Amino acid sequence: MQTLENGTIWLPEFFDRKAQENLVEIIRKTVAVAPLYTPKMPKTGKPMSVRITNCGELGWVTDKENGYRYQSTHPVTGKQWPKIPDILKTLWEELSDYPAPAEACLINFYDEHAKMGMHQDRDESNLNAPVISVSLGDACLFRIGGTTRGGKTTSFKLQSGDVVILGGPARMAFHGVDKIYPNTSTLLKKTGRINLTLRRVT
């Protein structure tokens, strides 16, 4: 375990290969029910470079008309999100140090060209619970800073199986993904990275 200056907790290789393979199979089943789709930025309608879906009582979505938000249904299919898998519920119970369960698990898929700009996770009405992130597949260059935009940042590679916890003083830290390193993992059938983020919303 490594704790960064801003309080971010990094758990390299938290999930071993077998557990990663199990997670990928579970996510494939989730995506079969709630397909990945390309979200769009508020106001501009510009497509994001990641594809997303969710599981849980609530799911994070965004579009040109209504912006960033959580809702109980998939915006394309109109169906309820599938439940959060037990393995991820257990992860939350073990690492969150929070008395209530996660309500949302955002699933991001990065192809080799995808990025994520520096941002805060602040669309939740509850900012006391942490955000717990799981990396699967190709490595990425993860960058994290402080609670104000434009300050000092730290970058490091996240590998398949790594877990990051943004809680306490790091809960509102700006963070992003600058690049994907293609073919750095054999976990997925094709190149790419899956990122799972568990959140308490209400």
RADA-V321526 format. One record per residue. PHI is phi in whole degrees, -180 to 180 (NA if undefined). PSI is psi in whole degrees, 0 to 359 (* if undefined). Layout:
PHI/PSI, PHI/PSI
//
This chain:
NA/136, -125/137, -114/121, -77/169, -56/324, -85/3, 98/357, -63/135, -106/127, -117/123, -115/87, -63/141, 53/39, -63/319, -100/128, -77/176, -58/316, -62/317, -66/322, -63/316, -62/320, -62/316, -62/318, -63/318, -63/319, -64/317, -67/324, -60/318, -66/322, -64/315, -66/332, -65/330, -90/320, -124/89, -62/148, -63/144, -145/166, -96/112, -77/162, -123/147, -70/147, -60/149, 69/306, -84/331, 74/11, -67/130, -65/139, -76/159, -84/348, -97/156, -105/148, -136/161, -157/185, -146/163, -139/156, 122/179, -63/326, -129/156, -136/144, -83/133, -140/166, -153/146, -155/172, -62/319, -77/318, -117/356, 71/198, -72/136, -172/173, -113/143, -148/165, -89/355, -129/153, -67/130, -70/343, -96/312, -87/337, 77/2, -89/158, -61/146, -66/146, -67/163, -71/155, -68/129, -62/152, -58/321, -61/326, -81/328, -61/317, -65/320, -58/315, -61/314, -61/323, -76/325, -113/342, -76/331, 54/42, -134/139, -79/354, -121/153, -73/161, -65/144, -109/343, -142/144, -132/107, -81/131, -112/113, -106/134, -114/122, -104/122, -83/185, -68/346, -104/354, -76/151, -141/171, -140/117, -65/163, -62/129, -156/165, -107/146, -88/95, -134/17, -88/359, -87/143, -76/342, -109/111, -107/11, -87/328, -77/148, -76/171, -109/127, -113/125, -115/136, -121/132, -105/136, -138/135, 96/214, -59/150, -69/158, -136/160, -95/108, -97/134, -124/136, -140/144, -129/212, -98/200, -91/2, -122/145, -71/141, 91/2, -85/191, -63/140, -127/159, -123/136, -120/143, -156/160, -83/130, -99/127, -103/166, -59/129, 98/350, -74/150, -125/139, -125/137, -118/119, -103/101, -145/170, 58/230, -65/341, -93/358, -58/322, -105/22, -69/139, -71/138, -153/161, -168/176, -119/115, -83/328, -164/159, -107/141, -101/98, -62/147, 61/29, -94/358, -143/149, -105/12, -66/316, -92/154, -64/327, -125/170, -63/152, 142/171, -134/137, -106/133, -122/128, -111/130, -126/119, -89/135, -141/148, -100/126, -99/313, -101/*
//
